[in-house]
Amino acid sequence: MELQGFRDLIVYKKSYKLALDIFEVTKVFPIEEKFSLTDQIRRSSRSIPANIAESWAKRIYTKAFVNKISDALGEEYETEVWLNMSYDLQYINSDKHNQILSGYNEIRKMLISILNSPEKFCK
């Protein structure tokens, strides 16, 4: 199957789904976290699929494509930090933390794989 667009990428689909999960989980975070932790984790989680989409538009230039995938990877790592902080502050339970973290572990591996073989995606 040939990829028609960024929406066909498994890493995009999974990261988009996790961003929606993060949004739902953070709805119950304390109000004092609204402009800090809540906004930060929502922003970084949403930036992952957004950067993947941008990378697709730039895939005619390998370096630009790699740069945007690298940005997505950076946002993935940042999201993990906020996720761990949410757990340590007891805003999410162990099961939810492990479930979401497992998803991000998978996304990280996919992004690293793409970075290691960008020619598979670039024109």
Order of alpha helices (4+ residues) and beta strands (2+ residues): alpha-alpha-alpha-alpha
